[in-house]
Amino acid sequence: MGALRFLARALLASAPLAQSDASLETGLALLKAGRALEAAEALESVAASRPSDPAVHYYLGNARLRAGDAERALAALEPSGALEPDNAAAPLSLGQAAGALGEFDRAGAALDRAVRLDPGRARPLVEKGRLALARDQLGEAVREFARAVEAQPADPDALRGLAEALFLTRDLEGARAASERGLEVAPLDRGLLACRSRVLCRLDGGEAAEQSYRAALEAGVEDAEVHFEAGAAALRNGALPTAVARLRLALERDPAHGGARFALARALARSGSEEGREGLARFRDEKPILDEIRRTSPRTAREAADGERRAFLALLYLCLDAGGKAREESDAAASAQRPAPAQILEAVRAAVEGRWAQAVPAFERLVASEPGHPFLRAGLAWALERGGRPEEARRQRSEYRRLLGEGIR
Protein backbone atom coordinates (compact mmCIF):
# COMPACT_ATOMS: atom_id res chain seq x y z
CA MET A 1 0.00 0.00 0.00
CA GLY A 2 2.95 2.35 0.64
CA ALA A 3 3.93 2.63 -3.03
CA LEU A 4 0.32 3.33 -4.00
CA ARG A 5 0.19 6.14 -1.44
CA PHE A 6 3.33 7.63 -2.95
CA LEU A 7 1.94 7.31 -6.47
CA ALA A 8 -1.36 8.97 -5.55
CA ARG A 9 0.46 11.88 -3.92
CA ALA A 10 2.86 12.28 -6.83
CA LEU A 11 0.07 12.29 -9.39
CA LEU A 12 -1.97 14.80 -7.40
CA ALA A 13 1.06 16.99 -6.98
CA SER A 14 1.83 16.83 -10.68
CA ALA A 15 -1.40 18.56 -11.77
CA PRO A 16 -0.55 22.07 -10.53
CA LEU A 17 3.02 21.60 -11.68
CA ALA A 18 2.11 20.82 -15.28
CA GLN A 19 3.46 24.14 -16.56
CA SER A 20 6.15 24.92 -13.97
CA ASP A 21 7.65 21.46 -13.54
CA ALA A 22 6.58 18.94 -16.18
CA SER A 23 9.66 16.86 -15.31
CA LEU A 24 7.69 15.07 -12.57
CA GLU A 25 5.06 13.75 -14.96
CA THR A 26 7.73 12.93 -17.51
CA GLY A 27 9.78 11.03 -14.94
CA LEU A 28 6.80 8.98 -13.76
CA ALA A 29 5.82 8.16 -17.35
CA LEU A 30 9.36 7.08 -18.21
CA LEU A 31 9.55 4.95 -15.07
CA LYS A 32 6.27 3.26 -15.93
CA ALA A 33 7.57 2.61 -19.46
CA GLY A 34 10.68 0.89 -18.08
CA ARG A 35 13.10 3.63 -19.16
CA ALA A 36 14.69 3.88 -15.74
CA LEU A 37 17.83 5.87 -16.55
CA GLU A 38 15.90 8.55 -18.41
CA ALA A 39 13.33 8.61 -15.59
CA ALA A 40 16.07 9.17 -13.02
CA GLU A 41 17.51 12.06 -15.00
CA ALA A 42 14.07 13.68 -15.22
CA LEU A 43 13.31 13.16 -11.53
CA GLU A 44 16.70 14.42 -10.32
CA SER A 45 15.80 18.07 -10.96
CA VAL A 46 12.39 17.61 -9.34
CA ALA A 47 13.96 16.18 -6.18
CA ALA A 48 16.33 19.15 -6.01
CA SER A 49 13.44 21.60 -6.23
CA ARG A 50 11.19 19.65 -3.86
CA PRO A 51 13.50 18.31 -1.13
CA SER A 52 10.65 17.80 1.36
CA ASP A 53 8.51 15.56 -0.87
CA PRO A 54 9.02 11.88 0.08
CA ALA A 55 7.21 10.67 -3.07
CA VAL A 56 9.69 12.33 -5.42
CA HIS A 57 12.68 10.92 -3.54
CA TYR A 58 11.05 7.48 -3.52
CA TYR A 59 10.50 7.38 -7.27
CA LEU A 60 13.95 8.80 -7.95
CA GLY A 61 15.44 6.07 -5.76
CA ASN A 62 13.49 3.37 -7.57
CA ALA A 63 14.51 4.73 -10.95
CA ARG A 64 18.16 4.62 -9.89
CA LEU A 65 17.72 1.11 -8.52
CA ARG A 66 16.13 -0.17 -11.72
CA ALA A 67 18.91 1.47 -13.73
CA GLY A 68 21.46 -0.57 -11.75
CA ASP A 69 22.86 2.31 -9.71
CA ALA A 70 22.17 1.04 -6.19
CA GLU A 71 24.55 3.51 -4.54
CA ARG A 72 22.69 6.57 -5.82
CA ALA A 73 19.39 4.80 -5.20
CA LEU A 74 20.26 4.63 -1.49
CA ALA A 75 21.03 8.34 -1.44
CA ALA A 76 17.52 9.09 -2.74
CA LEU A 77 15.64 6.53 -0.66
CA GLU A 78 17.08 7.58 2.70
CA PRO A 79 15.36 11.02 2.76
CA SER A 80 12.12 9.44 1.55
CA GLY A 81 12.06 7.10 4.55
CA ALA A 82 13.04 9.88 6.94
CA LEU A 83 10.32 12.21 5.65
CA GLU A 84 7.59 9.57 5.92
CA PRO A 85 8.74 6.94 8.44
CA ASP A 86 5.41 5.08 8.62
CA ASN A 87 5.40 4.14 4.93
CA ALA A 88 6.70 0.64 4.09
CA ALA A 89 7.58 1.43 0.46
CA ALA A 90 10.84 3.32 1.06
CA PRO A 91 12.46 0.81 3.48
CA LEU A 92 11.49 -2.01 1.12
CA SER A 93 13.34 -0.40 -1.79
CA LEU A 94 16.16 0.70 0.50
CA GLY A 95 16.61 -2.91 1.57
CA GLN A 96 16.88 -3.99 -2.06
CA ALA A 97 19.47 -1.30 -2.80
CA ALA A 98 21.57 -2.08 0.27
CA GLY A 99 21.44 -5.80 -0.54
CA ALA A 100 22.62 -5.10 -4.10
CA LEU A 101 25.62 -3.29 -2.62
CA GLY A 102 26.44 -6.18 -0.30
CA GLU A 103 25.47 -4.17 2.80
CA PHE A 104 23.51 -7.10 4.16
CA ASP A 105 23.01 -5.99 7.76
CA ARG A 106 21.65 -2.64 6.62
CA ALA A 107 19.43 -4.38 4.07
CA GLY A 108 18.07 -6.77 6.69
CA ALA A 109 17.23 -3.94 9.08
CA ALA A 110 15.39 -2.01 6.35
CA LEU A 111 13.41 -5.07 5.25
CA ASP A 112 12.50 -5.90 8.86
CA ARG A 113 11.09 -2.40 9.13
CA ALA A 114 9.09 -2.89 5.93
CA VAL A 115 7.64 -6.13 7.33
CA ARG A 116 6.62 -4.40 10.56
CA LEU A 117 4.96 -1.56 8.67
CA ASP A 118 3.12 -3.83 6.23
CA PRO A 119 2.77 -7.21 8.00
CA GLY A 120 0.14 -8.73 5.73
CA ARG A 121 2.05 -8.31 2.48
CA ALA A 122 4.27 -10.91 0.83
CA ARG A 123 6.70 -8.59 -0.92
CA PRO A 124 8.89 -7.56 2.05
CA LEU A 125 9.18 -11.22 3.05
CA VAL A 126 10.07 -12.20 -0.51
CA GLU A 127 12.87 -9.64 -0.45
CA LYS A 128 14.05 -11.03 2.88
CA GLY A 129 14.16 -14.47 1.25
CA ARG A 130 16.19 -13.13 -1.66
CA LEU A 131 18.57 -11.43 0.76
CA ALA A 132 19.05 -14.74 2.58
CA LEU A 133 19.85 -16.45 -0.74
CA ALA A 134 22.44 -13.75 -1.50
CA ARG A 135 24.03 -14.51 1.87
CA ASP A 136 23.93 -18.29 1.17
CA GLN A 137 21.58 -18.77 4.14
CA LEU A 138 19.39 -21.39 2.50
CA GLY A 139 17.40 -22.43 5.56
CA GLU A 140 16.58 -18.81 6.35
CA ALA A 141 15.56 -18.25 2.74
CA VAL A 142 13.11 -21.16 2.89
CA ARG A 143 11.59 -19.79 6.10
CA GLU A 144 11.13 -16.26 4.71
CA PHE A 145 9.62 -17.45 1.44
CA ALA A 146 7.29 -19.77 3.38
CA ARG A 147 6.19 -16.80 5.50
CA ALA A 148 5.54 -14.86 2.29
CA VAL A 149 3.37 -17.69 0.93
CA GLU A 150 1.50 -17.83 4.23
CA ALA A 151 0.85 -14.07 4.03
CA GLN A 152 -0.32 -14.21 0.39
CA PRO A 153 -0.83 -17.81 -0.80
CA ALA A 154 -1.38 -16.83 -4.44
CA ASP A 155 1.68 -14.59 -4.81
CA PRO A 156 3.80 -15.96 -7.70
CA ASP A 157 7.00 -14.29 -6.48
CA ALA A 158 6.65 -15.95 -3.09
CA LEU A 159 5.91 -19.37 -4.59
CA ARG A 160 8.77 -19.03 -7.08
CA GLY A 161 11.20 -18.06 -4.34
CA LEU A 162 10.06 -20.93 -2.15
CA ALA A 163 10.44 -23.44 -4.99
CA GLU A 164 13.94 -22.21 -5.85
CA ALA A 165 15.08 -22.18 -2.21
CA LEU A 166 13.74 -25.69 -1.62
CA PHE A 167 15.52 -26.90 -4.76
CA LEU A 168 18.80 -25.48 -3.46
CA THR A 169 18.30 -27.29 -0.13
CA ARG A 170 17.66 -30.51 -2.14
CA ASP A 171 14.06 -30.78 -0.97
CA LEU A 172 12.98 -31.78 -4.46
CA GLU A 173 9.48 -32.92 -3.57
CA GLY A 174 8.84 -29.67 -1.73
CA ALA A 175 10.24 -27.70 -4.68
CA ARG A 176 7.99 -29.58 -7.08
CA ALA A 177 4.91 -28.88 -4.97
CA ALA A 178 5.75 -25.16 -4.68
CA SER A 179 6.50 -24.75 -8.40
CA GLU A 180 3.33 -26.57 -9.47
CA ARG A 181 1.28 -24.52 -7.02
CA GLY A 182 2.82 -21.38 -8.45
CA LEU A 183 2.04 -22.44 -12.03
CA GLU A 184 -1.61 -22.82 -11.08
CA VAL A 185 -1.54 -19.10 -10.29
CA ALA A 186 0.81 -17.98 -13.09
CA PRO A 187 0.90 -20.67 -15.82
CA LEU A 188 3.35 -18.77 -18.04
CA ASP A 189 5.78 -17.65 -15.35
CA ARG A 190 9.22 -18.43 -16.80
CA GLY A 191 10.92 -18.70 -13.42
CA LEU A 192 8.40 -21.25 -12.20
CA LEU A 193 8.57 -23.20 -15.48
CA ALA A 194 12.36 -23.24 -15.25
CA CYS A 195 12.33 -24.39 -11.64
CA ARG A 196 9.81 -27.17 -12.29
CA SER A 197 11.86 -28.40 -15.24
CA ARG A 198 15.05 -28.54 -13.16
CA VAL A 199 13.25 -30.30 -10.30
CA LEU A 200 11.68 -32.98 -12.49
CA CYS A 201 14.93 -33.59 -14.37
CA ARG A 202 16.69 -34.08 -11.06
CA LEU A 203 13.93 -36.30 -9.64
CA ASP A 204 13.48 -38.87 -12.38
CA GLY A 205 14.31 -37.55 -15.84
CA GLY A 206 11.35 -39.41 -17.33
CA GLU A 207 8.52 -38.31 -19.61
CA ALA A 208 7.19 -35.77 -17.11
CA ALA A 209 10.61 -34.13 -17.05
CA GLU A 210 10.76 -34.08 -20.85
CA GLN A 211 7.35 -32.43 -21.07
CA SER A 212 8.32 -29.86 -18.45
CA TYR A 213 11.59 -29.10 -20.24
CA ARG A 214 9.77 -28.58 -23.55
CA ALA A 215 7.16 -26.36 -21.85
CA ALA A 216 9.94 -24.19 -20.41
CA LEU A 217 11.60 -23.82 -23.82
CA GLU A 218 8.29 -22.99 -25.52
CA ALA A 219 7.78 -20.21 -22.97
CA GLY A 220 11.13 -18.72 -23.92
CA VAL A 221 13.24 -19.96 -20.99
CA GLU A 222 16.93 -19.85 -21.95
CA ASP A 223 18.49 -20.48 -18.56
CA ALA A 224 21.75 -22.44 -18.69
CA GLU A 225 20.69 -24.36 -15.58
CA VAL A 226 17.57 -25.68 -17.32
CA HIS A 227 19.60 -27.04 -20.25
CA PHE A 228 22.20 -28.42 -17.84
CA GLU A 229 19.70 -30.36 -15.71
CA ALA A 230 17.99 -31.72 -18.83
CA GLY A 231 21.36 -32.72 -20.28
CA ALA A 232 22.48 -34.34 -17.04
CA ALA A 233 19.21 -36.31 -16.89
CA ALA A 234 19.75 -37.52 -20.46
CA LEU A 235 23.31 -38.52 -19.56
CA ARG A 236 22.08 -40.53 -16.57
CA ASN A 237 19.55 -42.28 -18.82
CA GLY A 238 22.18 -43.12 -21.44
CA ALA A 239 20.74 -40.82 -24.14
CA LEU A 240 24.17 -39.55 -25.15
CA PRO A 241 23.35 -37.53 -28.32
CA THR A 242 20.54 -35.74 -26.47
CA ALA A 243 22.81 -35.12 -23.48
CA VAL A 244 25.54 -33.66 -25.70
CA ALA A 245 23.14 -31.33 -27.50
CA ARG A 246 21.61 -30.01 -24.29
CA LEU A 247 24.90 -29.59 -22.48
CA ARG A 248 26.28 -27.63 -25.43
CA LEU A 249 23.25 -25.33 -25.16
CA ALA A 250 24.01 -24.82 -21.45
CA LEU A 251 27.60 -23.86 -22.24
CA GLU A 252 26.55 -21.48 -24.99
CA ARG A 253 24.59 -19.57 -22.36
CA ASP A 254 27.14 -19.90 -19.56
CA PRO A 255 30.65 -20.88 -20.71
CA ALA A 256 31.82 -20.95 -17.08
CA HIS A 257 29.30 -23.62 -16.01
CA GLY A 258 31.66 -26.18 -14.52
CA GLY A 259 29.04 -28.91 -14.16
CA ALA A 260 28.05 -28.60 -17.81
CA ARG A 261 31.67 -28.67 -19.01
CA PHE A 262 32.42 -31.80 -17.00
CA ALA A 263 29.16 -33.54 -17.95
CA LEU A 264 29.71 -32.75 -21.64
CA ALA A 265 33.22 -34.20 -21.49
CA ARG A 266 31.84 -37.34 -19.83
CA ALA A 267 29.07 -37.70 -22.42
CA LEU A 268 31.52 -37.30 -25.30
CA ALA A 269 34.01 -39.70 -23.70
CA ARG A 270 31.30 -42.34 -23.29
CA SER A 271 30.52 -41.91 -26.98
CA GLY A 272 34.14 -42.76 -27.74
CA SER A 273 34.96 -39.22 -28.83
CA GLU A 274 38.51 -37.93 -28.68
CA GLU A 275 37.02 -34.54 -27.80
CA GLY A 276 35.55 -36.12 -24.67
CA ARG A 277 38.84 -37.67 -23.57
CA GLU A 278 40.66 -34.40 -24.13
CA GLY A 279 37.90 -32.54 -22.31
CA LEU A 280 38.22 -34.73 -19.23
CA ALA A 281 41.99 -34.22 -19.25
CA ARG A 282 41.59 -30.45 -19.61
CA PHE A 283 39.05 -30.25 -16.82
CA ARG A 284 41.82 -30.58 -14.23
CA ASP A 285 43.33 -27.34 -15.52
CA GLU A 286 39.97 -25.66 -16.04
CA LYS A 287 38.44 -26.37 -12.64
CA PRO A 288 40.46 -23.74 -10.71
CA ILE A 289 39.52 -21.20 -13.38
CA LEU A 290 35.85 -22.17 -13.15
CA ASP A 291 35.97 -21.98 -9.37
CA GLU A 292 37.60 -18.55 -9.51
CA ILE A 293 35.01 -17.24 -11.97
CA ARG A 294 32.26 -18.45 -9.66
CA ARG A 295 33.96 -16.81 -6.69
CA THR A 296 34.73 -13.49 -8.31
CA SER A 297 31.76 -12.96 -10.63
CA PRO A 298 30.25 -9.51 -9.92
CA ARG A 299 27.12 -10.21 -7.87
CA THR A 300 26.53 -6.71 -6.56
CA ALA A 301 26.17 -3.29 -8.11
CA ARG A 302 29.41 -2.13 -6.45
CA GLU A 303 31.39 -5.07 -7.85
CA ALA A 304 29.81 -4.72 -11.28
CA ALA A 305 31.15 -1.16 -11.41
CA ASP A 306 34.69 -2.35 -10.72
CA GLY A 307 36.53 -2.41 -14.06
CA GLU A 308 39.52 -4.36 -12.77
CA ARG A 309 37.25 -7.18 -11.61
CA ARG A 310 35.50 -7.18 -14.98
CA ALA A 311 38.81 -7.31 -16.84
CA PHE A 312 39.94 -10.21 -14.66
CA LEU A 313 36.74 -12.07 -15.52
CA ALA A 314 37.38 -11.40 -19.20
CA LEU A 315 40.82 -12.94 -18.82
CA LEU A 316 39.39 -16.04 -17.16
CA TYR A 317 36.79 -16.45 -19.88
CA LEU A 318 39.57 -16.22 -22.46
CA CYS A 319 41.25 -19.18 -20.78
CA LEU A 320 38.03 -21.15 -21.29
CA ASP A 321 37.88 -20.28 -25.01
CA ALA A 322 34.72 -18.27 -24.30
CA GLY A 323 35.50 -15.35 -26.58
CA GLY A 324 32.00 -13.88 -26.56
CA LYS A 325 31.86 -13.66 -22.78
CA ALA A 326 35.41 -12.32 -22.68
CA ARG A 327 34.47 -9.53 -25.09
CA GLU A 328 31.35 -8.72 -23.04
CA GLU A 329 33.32 -8.43 -19.80
CA SER A 330 36.09 -6.45 -21.52
CA ASP A 331 33.58 -3.91 -22.84
CA ALA A 332 32.00 -3.67 -19.37
CA ALA A 333 35.45 -3.14 -17.83
CA ALA A 334 36.07 -0.17 -20.11
CA SER A 335 32.75 1.51 -19.34
CA ALA A 336 32.69 0.76 -15.60
CA GLN A 337 32.45 3.57 -13.06
CA ARG A 338 35.94 2.55 -11.95
CA PRO A 339 37.65 1.42 -15.20
CA ALA A 340 40.24 -1.32 -15.32
CA PRO A 341 43.93 -0.37 -15.48
CA ALA A 342 44.94 0.26 -19.08
CA GLN A 343 47.52 -2.54 -19.19
CA ILE A 344 44.96 -5.20 -18.25
CA LEU A 345 42.48 -3.97 -20.84
CA GLU A 346 45.25 -3.79 -23.45
CA ALA A 347 46.11 -7.48 -22.99
CA VAL A 348 42.54 -8.71 -22.82
CA ARG A 349 41.29 -6.71 -25.78
CA ALA A 350 44.22 -7.71 -27.98
CA ALA A 351 43.52 -11.36 -27.17
CA VAL A 352 39.77 -11.01 -27.70
CA GLU A 353 40.47 -9.52 -31.14
CA GLY A 354 43.11 -12.14 -32.03
CA ARG A 355 45.97 -9.63 -32.21
CA TRP A 356 48.62 -12.02 -30.90
CA ALA A 357 51.58 -9.80 -31.76
CA GLN A 358 50.16 -7.28 -29.27
CA ALA A 359 48.51 -9.71 -26.83
CA VAL A 360 51.61 -11.75 -26.02
CA PRO A 361 53.86 -8.78 -25.08
CA ALA A 362 51.01 -7.24 -23.10
CA PHE A 363 50.57 -10.43 -21.06
CA GLU A 364 54.34 -10.74 -20.67
CA ARG A 365 54.45 -7.25 -19.12
CA LEU A 366 51.61 -8.20 -16.73
CA VAL A 367 53.39 -11.41 -15.69
CA ALA A 368 56.64 -9.50 -15.17
CA SER A 369 54.85 -7.03 -12.90
CA GLU A 370 53.05 -9.76 -10.92
CA PRO A 371 54.89 -13.08 -11.44
CA GLY A 372 53.05 -14.91 -8.67
CA HIS A 373 49.56 -14.56 -10.15
CA PRO A 374 48.58 -17.91 -11.73
CA PHE A 375 45.82 -16.60 -13.98
CA LEU A 376 48.06 -14.02 -15.61
CA ARG A 377 50.31 -16.98 -16.45
CA ALA A 378 47.29 -18.84 -17.81
CA GLY A 379 46.41 -15.85 -19.99
CA LEU A 380 49.97 -15.66 -21.31
CA ALA A 381 49.96 -19.40 -22.06
CA TRP A 382 46.64 -19.05 -23.88
CA ALA A 383 47.96 -16.15 -26.01
CA LEU A 384 51.27 -17.92 -26.76
CA GLU A 385 49.51 -21.10 -27.89
CA ARG A 386 47.17 -19.25 -30.22
CA GLY A 387 50.01 -17.05 -31.40
CA GLY A 388 51.92 -20.10 -32.68
CA ARG A 389 54.42 -20.57 -29.85
CA PRO A 390 53.37 -23.93 -28.32
CA GLU A 391 56.63 -24.72 -26.51
CA GLU A 392 56.60 -21.43 -24.61
CA ALA A 393 52.90 -21.93 -23.93
CA ARG A 394 53.62 -25.31 -22.32
CA ARG A 395 56.28 -23.76 -20.07
CA GLN A 396 53.88 -21.05 -18.92
CA ARG A 397 51.13 -23.62 -18.33
CA SER A 398 53.52 -25.66 -16.21
CA GLU A 399 54.31 -22.56 -14.14
CA TYR A 400 50.59 -21.85 -13.86
CA ARG A 401 50.02 -25.34 -12.39
CA ARG A 402 52.92 -24.87 -9.96
CA LEU A 403 51.49 -21.57 -8.74
CA LEU A 404 48.06 -23.15 -8.30
CA GLY A 405 49.66 -25.76 -6.06
CA GLU A 406 50.87 -22.95 -3.81
CA GLY A 407 47.39 -21.46 -3.62
CA ILE A 408 45.69 -18.66 -5.51
CA ARG A 409 46.63 -15.25 -4.22
N, C-alpha and C positions, 0 to 999 in steps of 0.2 A: 504493500500500500504506500510505502514511503516514496517510491519513484513516481507513482501516480500523483501524489500530492505535489511533488516538485514540478511535474509536467503541467498540472493544472495551473499552478502559480506562474510558471514561465509563460504559458500561453496567454493568460490573462494580462500579465505584465507587458506582453509584446504588442497588444493592441494600441495603447497610447504611444508606443515607441515606434510605430510604423514609419513615420517620417524622420524622426530624430535618430533612431538607432535600429535600422532594419537588419543589422548584423545578427541580432538575437534570433529573429525568425529564420534568417538564412542558415545560421548555425544549427538550429534544431532540425530544419529540413534536410540539411546535408547529413546530419547524424542519423536521421531516420532512413536516409537513402544508403547508408553504409559507407559514406565518404568521410571517414573519421578524421583524417589529417586536415582536410579542407574545413571540416566543422570546427576543429580545434582552433585553426587560424582565425575563423570568423568570431568564435566565442571569446578569444583572448582579449580583444579590445572591449567587449561588453563587460567582462569580469573586471577589467581595469577601471571602467567608468561606474561600475555598480559593485563595489567591494563588499557591501553588506547584504547582498542577495545570495542566500545559500543555494537557490536553484541554479543560478548561472554557474557558480563554482562547481556544483555537482555535475552538470552536463559537460562543462569543460574538462573536468577530471575523467569522465567516462569517454569523452572523445579521445583524450590523450591515451587512455588505457587501451582502447580499441585500435589505436594507431601504433601500439607497441612501445609507447614511451611511458613506462610505469613510473619512472622517477618524477617526471613532470606531472603525471596524474596524481601522485601523492601530494604534491605541492598545492594542487587545486582542491583536492578532496578534504584536506585537513581543515581549511576555513569553513567549508560547507558543514562539516560535522560540528564544528565549534559554534557556528551561528544557529544551528537547529539541532541540539543534542538529543532530542527525543525522536528523531527520524531515523529509521533503520537503513535507509537507502545508502547514505554516505558511508557508514562504517562497513557495509557489505562490499561496496566497491573499493574502499580503502584496504580492506583485507585482501582482496584480489590483487591489488597493485603491490602491496607489501610482500605477498607470497611470490609474485613474479620476480621481485628483486631479491628473493632469498632471505628476507627479514621475517622469518617464520614466527618468532615470538610476537612480534608486533601484529602480524597478520592474524594470529590466533586470538589475540586480545580484541581486535576489531571485530572479528567474526562472532566471538562470544557476545559482544555488545549487540550486534545485529540480531542474534538469536533471542536475547533477552527483550529487545524492543519489538520483535515480531515473532513470538513463539509458535504461532500456528502455521508458519510458512516453511516450505521445504527448502527454498533457495539458500538461505544462510547455512543450513545443515549440509546441503550439497557442496557448498564451497568449503566447509570444514572437512568434508570427506576428501575433496580434491587436494586440500592442503596436506592432509595426512598422507595421501599417496605421494606427494612431492617430497615428503620427509621419510618415505619408505616405512611408514607406520601402518602396515596393512591391517592389523587387527582394529586399530582405531578408525581407519577408513571404513571398514565394514560396519562398525557401530554407528558412525555418523550417517552413512548412507541409509542404514536401516531406520534410524530415527527420522530421516527425511521422508522415507516411504511411509512410516507410521503417521507423520504429520499430514502428508498428501499422497494417498495410496495410488493415485493415477498420474503422478508427475513423472514424465518420461526421463528427465534428467536424473532424478533420484533412482529410478529403477535401472537405468543404464549404469550409473555409478556403482550401485550395489552389485550388479552382475559382473562388472569388470573387477571390482575389488575381490569378490568371491572367487573369480577365476584365478587371480594372482595368489590367493591363499590356497589354491588347489581344491577348493570346495566346488567341484564341477557340477554336482547335482543341484546345489544351491544356485550356482551361476546360471544353469539352464533354466531353472524355475523363474529366476528374476528376469532373464532376458525374454523368455516367452511371455511372461506377464506384461513386460514393457511393450512387446510387439502387439499385444491385444489393444493397448492404448494408442500406440504410434506404429502402425504396420510398416511404414516406409522409413523408419528411423535407421540411418546407416550405421550408427554406432551400435545399436541393438542387434541389427542384422549381422554385423561383423563379429560381435561378441558371441552370438549364438552359433555362428559357423565355427569359430575357434573352439568353443566348448564341445560341440558335437564331434568335431574332428578328433579332439583329444579323448573323448569318451569311448567312441567305438569305430569311427571312420567308415561306417556302413552307408546304406542308401540315404538314411535321414541326414547324415553329414553331407553327402553329395548334393542333396536337394537344397540344404541350407547354404552351402557354398555357392551354388548357382544363383540362389535368390539374392545373396549379397552382391555378387557380380552384376546381376541385372539391375540392381538398385544403384550401381555406380561406385560400389566400395572398391578402393584400390589400395587398401592397407597391406603393407608387406607382411604383417603378422598373419593375415587371413590366408594369403598364398602359402606362407611357410607352414602353417598348421595343416592345410589341405595337402601340401606336398609331403609333409612328414607322415600323415596318415596313409597316403598312397605308398610311401616307402615301406611302412610297417606291413602293409597288405601285399607287398610284392609287386605292385603295379609300377614298375620302374620307369617306363616312358612317361607316364602321367606325373610321377614324382619329379622327374627331371624338368618337365615343362613348367610345373608349378613353382618349383624352387628357383628356376631361372627368373620367373616373374617376380618372386620375392626379392631377389637380388637386384633386379632392375630398379625396384622402388627403394631399396635400402642396401647399397653395396657393402655396408659395414655390418650386416646381419650375420653374426658369427654362426648361429645355429643353422641358417640356410646355407652358408658356404660349406660347412662341415657335412650337412645332410646331402647336399648336391654331390660333393666329392664321393660320399659313400654310395649314393645311387649309381653314379657313373662307374665307380670301381666294381660294383656288383654286376654291372652290365658288361664288364670286361674291357672298359674303355681306358686307354692310356691317360686320357685327361683326368679320369677319376683317380688313378694311382698317383699321378703328379699332384693332383689337388690335395690328396691326403698327406703327401709328403710336405707340401707347401704350408699346410695348415699349422704346423709347428711354428713356422716363422711368422705366420699371419696372426696367430692368436694374441700375442702381446699387443700388436697393433690394434686389433679389434677391441681388446679390453681397454686400451687407452682411449680409443675413440668413444667408447661407451662412457668412460669415466669423465672425459673432458668435453663432451658435446655440450654446447651452450643451452642450458635448460632455463635460464632466467633472462630477463630483459637486460640486466647489467652485463651478464656474460656475453650475450649476443652482440652487445655494442663494443666488445673488446676485439679489436682487429688482430692483435697478436694471437689470440686464441683461435680466431677464425683461420688465420694463415696456417697455424699448426695443424688444424683439422684438414685443411686443403692438402698439406704435405702427407698426412696419414692416408688420406683417400688416394693420393697418387701412388703410394706404396701398395695399394690394393687394386691397382689398374682401374680405378673408378674415376675416369677423367671428367665426366659430367659433374659429379659431386665436387671434385677438386676445383673445377672452374667456378661452380656456384659459391663455394666457400671463399675462394680467392677474390671474387667480385665483392662479396660481403665484407671481406677484410679491408678492402680499399675504401668502401663507403661507410665503414663503422664510425661511430662517434669518436672512438679512440683508435685511429688507423694502426695497422701493423707497421713495424719498422720496415723501411724501404728495402733492406737487404733480404728480408724473408720474402716479401712480395716479389722481388726481382727473381729469386730462385724458383718460386712456385709458379709464377706466371710463365717464365721461360719454359719450364717443364710441361705445363698444361698445353702450351702452344707448340710443343715439339721442337723448340729451338735449343738443341743439345749443346751447340757451341757456346751458348750463353748460360744454359742451365748448369752444366758441369762446373765451370769456374765459380759460379755463384754459390753452389752447394759446397764447393771446396773452401771458399772463404768462410762460410758459416761453420763448417766442421773445424777449421783452424781456430775460429774464435771461441768455440765451445766443443772441444774434442771429446768430452765425456757424455754427450747427449746421444743416446742410441738412435733416435729417430732421424736426426740429421744425417747420421751415417747411412741409415736405410734409404733416405732420400737421395743421397749421393750415389749409393749402389744402384738404385733404380735408374737414375739419369745416366750413369756410366754404361749400364747394360744396354739401354735403348740408344745410347750414343755410339754403340759399336766398340765398346772397350770391355769385353766380358771378363778378362783376367783381373783387371783392376776392380771390377764390380764384385767379383768373388772375394777379393781381399777385404773390401769394405763390408760385405755381408758377414764375413767371418768376425770382423771387429764388432759389428752390430750385435752378433750373438754373444760375444764375450761380454760386452757392456750390459746386455740384458741379464746375464748371469750374475752381475754385480748389483742388479736392481736399477729400476728406472728412477732417474733423478727428476 
